[in-house]
Amino acid sequence: MIRRIIPRDQVAQELAISPSLLVRYESLGLVRTVRNGSEIGYEPAQIRRLWTIVSFQRDLGINLAGIEVILHLFDHLSEVHRRVDHLAEQLRQVVEPDESPTALDADD
């Protein structure tokens, strides 16, 4: 499978920030890069995350420490949603067991 990545320089240009600022975000652990051969860049999910970071700074005036806390909470909330979905699926399977023909024949 080929990963779709957008080069760091292109992302910096589109977001109107310097590539060194992107490197700073990376060093703080706010975003992750991927490598495709000799090319280093970002997957679409990381670009959405970068857009969020830049928006928080520009539009809301939130500093990087605040952004780090917010992103940590977003990540934690996403994990909680994933777990709740998994538990809901398990509960659904218990409450509504699969009624395949073999299961119905066993009762006869």
VENLINDA-V38107 format. One line per field, one symbol per residue. phi: phi as a letter, one per 40 degrees, with the letter a starting at -180 (. if undefined). burial: # if it has 16 or more other ideal C-beta (glycine too) atoms within 10 Angstrom, else .. A space follows every 10 residues. Layout:
# VENLINDA-V38107
phi = ???
burial = ???
This chain:
# VENLINDA-V38107
phi = .cccbbddcc cdcccfbcdc ccccdcccgc abcbbbgccb abcdcccccc dcdccccccb gccccccdcc cccdcccccc ccccdccccc cdcccbccbc dccccccc
burial = ....##.#.. ##..#.#... .#..##...# #.#....... ###..##.## .###.##... .#....##.. #......... .......... .......... ........
